[in-house]
Amino acid sequence: MGGETHINMVSYGGGVNSTALLVGLHQHRIPVDLILFADTGAEHPHTYAYLDIMDRWLKGHGMPPITRVYKTTRDSKRLTLEQECLQSGTLPSIAYGFKRCSLKHKIGPQEKFCNHYLPCQKVWAAGKRVVKFIGYDAGEGYRSDKVLLGDLADPKYSKWYPLMEWGWDRAACMQAIENAGLPQPGKSSCFFCPSMRAEEIIHLRDHHPDLFRRAIALEDNARPNLKTVQGLGRNYSWKERYGKEFCTHGNC
């Protein structure tokens, strides 16, 4: 494993790419010192279930467990993305074309953890950078190209994209997961994510009606403040299109 002045960390998202990344790092005998999962408090049930599956696999292969981090308020109380939206009367920022929810509830909690994590502090004190593995696959070169200059200028982290280096596209990632004896993790996102496709919304409604009802309640709560979008579907309302029978206030 890494010494006092060297840390290899993985930002684990709970989906196909980051799962294949961990499998591949083990295959290539590349040491991993820290695995972080930023929990928004609103992941799909299959993602939470998969974290336990992955933790068992990691333990069986001599790798560190997944450390779960999350956003907190100034008085150190947990703040989920759902709570934040309900309190502010808004939808997740991606509904409006922004990515603030990812910055605040995914990237921010991981950076805060590392800032207070002694091994990372030692690396920075030695004038070095923490190595952060990113799970963009071989078909996502456009994503790494976009952030290349920012990566190079980052004084704290040295970014590495192993899946691209190995030439692993999405299919190869899924095959690597299967070969490792793991089930496929499915897509990772919040259960009220505005980027969900129609079939995913319908699946949520039909298989997890409690979560669908919470998504509709979030949409209803934000409705008085909506000016540029119609609802969680951006140009349409989830409730109007998929769930009129799911009343959250008893008057629909």
C-alpha positions as a Markdown table, in Angstrom:
| # | Residue | x | y | z |
|---|---|---|---|---|
| 1 | Met | 0.0 | 0.0 | 0.0 |
| 2 | Gly | 1.0 | 3.6 | -0.3 |
| 3 | Gly | 3.4 | 5.1 | 2.2 |
| 4 | Glu | 3.0 | 8.2 | 4.2 |
| 5 | Thr | 3.6 | 10.6 | 1.3 |
| 6 | His | 1.7 | 8.7 | -1.3 |
| 7 | Ile | -2.1 | 8.2 | -1.5 |
| 8 | Asn | -4.1 | 6.5 | -4.3 |
| 9 | Met | -7.8 | 7.2 | -4.0 |
| 10 | Val | -10.9 | 6.2 | -5.9 |
| 11 | Ser | -14.0 | 8.3 | -6.1 |
| 12 | Tyr | -16.6 | 5.4 | -6.2 |
| 13 | Gly | -19.9 | 6.3 | -7.8 |
| 14 | Gly | -21.6 | 2.9 | -7.5 |
| 15 | Gly | -22.1 | 2.4 | -11.2 |
| 16 | Val | -20.5 | 0.3 | -14.0 |
| 17 | Asn | -17.5 | 2.4 | -14.6 |
| 18 | Ser | -16.3 | 3.0 | -11.1 |
| 19 | Thr | -16.9 | -0.7 | -10.2 |
| 20 | Ala | -14.9 | -1.8 | -13.3 |
| 21 | Leu | -12.2 | 0.7 | -12.2 |
| 22 | Leu | -11.8 | -1.0 | -8.8 |
| 23 | Val | -11.8 | -4.5 | -10.5 |
| 24 | Gly | -9.2 | -3.3 | -13.0 |
| 25 | Leu | -6.9 | -1.7 | -10.4 |
| 26 | His | -6.8 | -5.0 | -8.5 |
| 27 | Gln | -6.1 | -6.9 | -11.8 |
| 28 | His | -3.3 | -4.6 | -12.6 |
| 29 | Arg | -2.0 | -4.7 | -9.0 |
| 30 | Ile | -2.2 | -1.0 | -8.6 |
| 31 | Pro | -2.5 | -0.2 | -4.9 |
| 32 | Val | -5.6 | 1.7 | -3.6 |
| 33 | Asp | -5.5 | 3.4 | -0.2 |
| 34 | Leu | -8.8 | 5.2 | 0.0 |
| 35 | Ile | -12.2 | 4.6 | -1.6 |
| 36 | Leu | -14.8 | 7.3 | -1.1 |
| 37 | Phe | -18.6 | 7.2 | -1.9 |
| 38 | Ala | -20.5 | 10.5 | -1.7 |
| 39 | Asp | -24.0 | 9.6 | -0.5 |
| 40 | Thr | -26.6 | 12.2 | -1.5 |
| 41 | Gly | -29.1 | 10.4 | 0.7 |
| 42 | Ala | -31.3 | 9.7 | -2.4 |
| 43 | Glu | -29.6 | 6.9 | -4.3 |
| 44 | His | -31.7 | 4.2 | -5.9 |
| 45 | Pro | -32.1 | 1.1 | -3.6 |
| 46 | His | -30.1 | -1.1 | -5.9 |
| 47 | Thr | -27.1 | 1.2 | -5.4 |
| 48 | Tyr | -27.2 | 1.1 | -1.6 |
| 49 | Ala | -27.5 | -2.7 | -1.9 |
| 50 | Tyr | -24.6 | -2.9 | -4.2 |
| 51 | Leu | -22.3 | -0.9 | -1.8 |
| 52 | Asp | -22.6 | -3.9 | 0.6 |
| 53 | Ile | -21.8 | -6.4 | -2.3 |
| 54 | Met | -18.8 | -4.3 | -3.3 |
| 55 | Asp | -17.5 | -4.0 | 0.2 |
| 56 | Arg | -17.5 | -7.8 | 0.6 |
| 57 | Trp | -15.6 | -8.1 | -2.7 |
| 58 | Leu | -13.1 | -5.5 | -1.7 |
| 59 | Lys | -12.5 | -7.2 | 1.6 |
| 60 | Gly | -12.0 | -10.5 | -0.1 |
| 61 | His | -9.4 | -9.0 | -2.4 |
| 62 | Gly | -7.3 | -7.2 | 0.2 |
| 63 | Met | -8.6 | -3.7 | -0.7 |
| 64 | Pro | -9.9 | -1.0 | 1.6 |
| 65 | Pro | -13.6 | -0.6 | 2.4 |
| 66 | Ile | -15.8 | 2.0 | 0.9 |
| 67 | Thr | -15.9 | 5.1 | 3.1 |
| 68 | Arg | -19.2 | 6.9 | 2.8 |
| 69 | Val | -19.2 | 10.7 | 3.0 |
| 70 | Tyr | -22.1 | 13.2 | 2.8 |
| 71 | Lys | -22.9 | 16.9 | 2.9 |
| 72 | Thr | -23.3 | 18.4 | 6.3 |
| 73 | Thr | -24.6 | 21.8 | 7.6 |
| 74 | Arg | -22.4 | 24.3 | 9.4 |
| 75 | Asp | -23.5 | 22.7 | 12.7 |
| 76 | Ser | -22.4 | 19.3 | 11.4 |
| 77 | Lys | -25.8 | 17.8 | 10.8 |
| 78 | Arg | -26.4 | 15.7 | 7.7 |
| 79 | Leu | -28.1 | 17.5 | 4.8 |
| 80 | Thr | -29.5 | 15.3 | 2.0 |
| 81 | Leu | -30.2 | 16.6 | -1.4 |
| 82 | Glu | -33.8 | 15.9 | -0.9 |
| 83 | Gln | -33.9 | 17.9 | 2.3 |
| 84 | Glu | -32.1 | 20.8 | 0.7 |
| 85 | Cys | -34.6 | 20.9 | -2.2 |
| 86 | Leu | -37.6 | 20.8 | 0.1 |
| 87 | Gln | -36.2 | 23.5 | 2.3 |
| 88 | Ser | -35.4 | 25.8 | -0.6 |
| 89 | Gly | -38.5 | 25.0 | -2.7 |
| 90 | Thr | -36.5 | 24.1 | -5.7 |
| 91 | Leu | -35.7 | 21.1 | -7.9 |
| 92 | Pro | -32.2 | 19.6 | -8.2 |
| 93 | Ser | -30.0 | 22.1 | -10.1 |
| 94 | Ile | -29.6 | 19.8 | -13.1 |
| 95 | Ala | -33.3 | 20.4 | -13.8 |
| 96 | Tyr | -32.3 | 24.0 | -14.5 |
| 97 | Gly | -29.2 | 23.1 | -16.6 |
| 98 | Phe | -26.6 | 23.3 | -13.8 |
| 99 | Lys | -24.5 | 20.8 | -11.9 |
| 100 | Arg | -24.5 | 22.3 | -8.5 |
| 101 | Cys | -26.0 | 19.2 | -6.8 |
| 102 | Ser | -23.1 | 17.2 | -7.9 |
| 103 | Leu | -20.6 | 19.8 | -6.8 |
| 104 | Lys | -22.3 | 20.2 | -3.4 |
| 105 | His | -23.3 | 16.7 | -2.6 |
| 106 | Lys | -20.7 | 14.6 | -4.5 |
| 107 | Ile | -17.5 | 16.5 | -5.0 |
| 108 | Gly | -17.7 | 18.8 | -1.9 |
| 109 | Pro | -18.1 | 16.1 | 0.8 |
| 110 | Gln | -15.1 | 14.1 | -0.7 |
| 111 | Glu | -12.9 | 17.1 | -0.7 |
| 112 | Lys | -13.9 | 18.0 | 2.8 |
| 113 | Phe | -13.1 | 14.5 | 4.0 |
| 114 | Cys | -9.6 | 14.5 | 2.3 |
| 115 | Asn | -8.9 | 18.0 | 3.8 |
| 116 | His | -9.3 | 16.5 | 7.3 |
| 117 | Tyr | -7.7 | 13.1 | 6.5 |
| 118 | Leu | -4.2 | 12.9 | 8.0 |
| 119 | Pro | -2.6 | 10.7 | 5.2 |
| 120 | Cys | -3.7 | 13.3 | 2.6 |
| 121 | Gln | -2.5 | 16.1 | 4.7 |
| 122 | Lys | 0.9 | 14.4 | 4.9 |
| 123 | Val | 1.1 | 14.1 | 1.1 |
| 124 | Trp | 0.3 | 17.8 | 0.6 |
| 125 | Ala | 2.8 | 18.8 | 3.4 |
| 126 | Ala | 5.5 | 16.9 | 1.4 |
| 127 | Gly | 4.7 | 19.0 | -1.6 |
| 128 | Lys | 3.1 | 16.1 | -3.5 |
| 129 | Arg | -0.4 | 15.5 | -4.9 |
| 130 | Val | -2.9 | 12.8 | -4.0 |
| 131 | Val | -3.5 | 10.5 | -7.0 |
| 132 | Lys | -7.2 | 10.4 | -7.8 |
| 133 | Phe | -8.4 | 7.6 | -10.1 |
| 134 | Ile | -11.4 | 8.7 | -12.3 |
| 135 | Gly | -13.7 | 6.1 | -14.0 |
| 136 | Tyr | -14.2 | 7.6 | -17.4 |
| 137 | Asp | -14.3 | 4.7 | -19.9 |
| 138 | Ala | -12.5 | 4.5 | -23.2 |
| 139 | Gly | -15.6 | 5.9 | -25.0 |
| 140 | Glu | -15.6 | 9.1 | -22.9 |
| 141 | Gly | -12.4 | 10.9 | -24.1 |
| 142 | Tyr | -14.5 | 14.0 | -24.6 |
| 143 | Arg | -15.1 | 14.2 | -20.8 |
| 144 | Ser | -11.4 | 14.0 | -19.8 |
| 145 | Asp | -10.5 | 16.4 | -22.6 |
| 146 | Lys | -12.8 | 19.0 | -21.1 |
| 147 | Val | -11.1 | 19.0 | -17.7 |
| 148 | Leu | -7.5 | 18.4 | -18.9 |
| 149 | Leu | -6.2 | 21.9 | -18.2 |
| 150 | Gly | -8.0 | 22.0 | -14.9 |
| 151 | Asp | -6.5 | 18.7 | -14.0 |
| 152 | Leu | -3.0 | 19.8 | -14.8 |
| 153 | Ala | -3.4 | 23.0 | -12.7 |
| 154 | Asp | -4.8 | 21.2 | -9.7 |
| 155 | Pro | -2.3 | 21.7 | -6.9 |
| 156 | Lys | -3.8 | 18.9 | -4.6 |
| 157 | Tyr | -4.8 | 16.1 | -6.9 |
| 158 | Ser | -3.1 | 14.3 | -9.8 |
| 159 | Lys | -5.9 | 12.8 | -11.9 |
| 160 | Trp | -5.5 | 9.4 | -13.6 |
| 161 | Tyr | -8.0 | 7.8 | -16.0 |
| 162 | Pro | -7.1 | 4.1 | -16.0 |
| 163 | Leu | -10.1 | 2.8 | -18.0 |
| 164 | Met | -9.1 | 5.0 | -20.9 |
| 165 | Glu | -5.5 | 3.9 | -20.6 |
| 166 | Trp | -6.5 | 0.2 | -20.7 |
| 167 | Gly | -8.9 | 0.8 | -23.6 |
| 168 | Trp | -11.9 | -0.4 | -21.6 |
| 169 | Asp | -15.2 | 0.9 | -23.1 |
| 170 | Arg | -18.6 | 0.3 | -21.5 |
| 171 | Ala | -18.9 | -3.2 | -22.8 |
| 172 | Ala | -15.4 | -4.1 | -21.6 |
| 173 | Cys | -16.2 | -2.6 | -18.2 |
| 174 | Met | -19.3 | -4.8 | -17.9 |
| 175 | Gln | -17.4 | -7.9 | -19.0 |
| 176 | Ala | -14.7 | -7.2 | -16.4 |
| 177 | Ile | -17.3 | -7.0 | -13.6 |
| 178 | Glu | -18.8 | -10.3 | -14.8 |
| 179 | Asn | -15.4 | -11.9 | -14.9 |
| 180 | Ala | -14.8 | -10.8 | -11.3 |
| 181 | Gly | -17.9 | -12.7 | -10.2 |
| 182 | Leu | -19.8 | -9.6 | -9.4 |
| 183 | Pro | -23.4 | -8.7 | -10.5 |
| 184 | Gln | -23.9 | -5.7 | -12.7 |
| 185 | Pro | -24.4 | -2.6 | -10.5 |
| 186 | Gly | -27.0 | -0.8 | -12.6 |
| 187 | Lys | -27.2 | 2.9 | -13.1 |
| 188 | Ser | -26.3 | 5.2 | -10.2 |
| 189 | Ser | -28.3 | 8.4 | -9.7 |
| 190 | Cys | -30.7 | 10.0 | -7.4 |
| 191 | Phe | -34.2 | 8.6 | -7.5 |
| 192 | Phe | -35.5 | 12.0 | -8.5 |
| 193 | Cys | -32.8 | 12.9 | -11.0 |
| 194 | Pro | -34.1 | 15.0 | -13.9 |
| 195 | Ser | -31.8 | 13.1 | -16.2 |
| 196 | Met | -33.7 | 9.8 | -15.7 |
| 197 | Arg | -35.3 | 8.4 | -18.9 |
| 198 | Ala | -38.9 | 7.5 | -19.3 |
| 199 | Glu | -38.4 | 3.8 | -18.7 |
| 200 | Glu | -36.5 | 4.5 | -15.5 |
| 201 | Ile | -39.2 | 6.8 | -14.2 |
| 202 | Ile | -41.9 | 4.2 | -14.9 |
| 203 | His | -39.7 | 1.5 | -13.3 |
| 204 | Leu | -39.4 | 3.7 | -10.2 |
| 205 | Arg | -43.2 | 4.3 | -10.1 |
| 206 | Asp | -44.0 | 0.6 | -10.5 |
| 207 | His | -41.4 | -0.9 | -8.3 |
| 208 | His | -40.7 | 1.8 | -5.7 |
| 209 | Pro | -43.9 | 3.8 | -5.3 |
| 210 | Asp | -42.8 | 5.2 | -2.0 |
| 211 | Leu | -39.8 | 6.8 | -3.7 |
| 212 | Phe | -41.8 | 7.9 | -6.7 |
| 213 | Arg | -44.3 | 9.6 | -4.3 |
| 214 | Arg | -41.4 | 11.4 | -2.6 |
| 215 | Ala | -40.2 | 12.6 | -6.0 |
| 216 | Ile | -43.7 | 13.9 | -6.8 |
| 217 | Ala | -43.8 | 15.6 | -3.4 |
| 218 | Leu | -40.5 | 17.4 | -4.2 |
| 219 | Glu | -41.9 | 18.5 | -7.5 |
| 220 | Asp | -45.1 | 19.7 | -5.9 |
| 221 | Asn | -43.1 | 21.6 | -3.3 |
| 222 | Ala | -41.1 | 23.4 | -6.0 |
| 223 | Arg | -44.0 | 24.1 | -8.3 |
| 224 | Pro | -44.9 | 27.6 | -7.0 |
| 225 | Asn | -41.3 | 28.7 | -7.7 |
| 226 | Leu | -40.9 | 27.2 | -11.2 |
| 227 | Lys | -40.5 | 29.7 | -14.0 |
| 228 | Thr | -38.2 | 28.2 | -16.6 |
| 229 | Val | -39.0 | 24.5 | -16.3 |
| 230 | Gln | -42.2 | 22.5 | -15.9 |
| 231 | Gly | -41.0 | 19.9 | -13.4 |
| 232 | Leu | -38.5 | 17.1 | -12.9 |
| 233 | Gly | -38.7 | 16.3 | -16.6 |
| 234 | Arg | -37.5 | 19.9 | -17.3 |
| 235 | Asn | -40.0 | 20.5 | -20.1 |
| 236 | Tyr | -42.6 | 18.3 | -18.5 |
| 237 | Ser | -43.9 | 17.3 | -15.0 |
| 238 | Trp | -43.3 | 13.8 | -13.8 |
| 239 | Lys | -46.6 | 14.0 | -12.0 |
| 240 | Glu | -48.6 | 15.1 | -15.0 |
| 241 | Arg | -47.0 | 12.6 | -17.3 |
| 242 | Tyr | -46.6 | 9.5 | -15.1 |
| 243 | Gly | -48.3 | 9.9 | -11.8 |
| 244 | Lys | -51.5 | 11.8 | -11.5 |
| 245 | Glu | -52.8 | 9.1 | -9.2 |
| 246 | Phe | -49.9 | 9.8 | -6.8 |
| 247 | Cys | -51.4 | 12.7 | -4.8 |
| 248 | Thr | -49.1 | 14.3 | -2.2 |
| 249 | His | -51.5 | 16.9 | -0.9 |
| 250 | Gly | -54.8 | 15.0 | -1.4 |
| 251 | Asn | -56.2 | 17.6 | -3.9 |
| 252 | Cys | -55.0 | 16.4 | -7.3 |
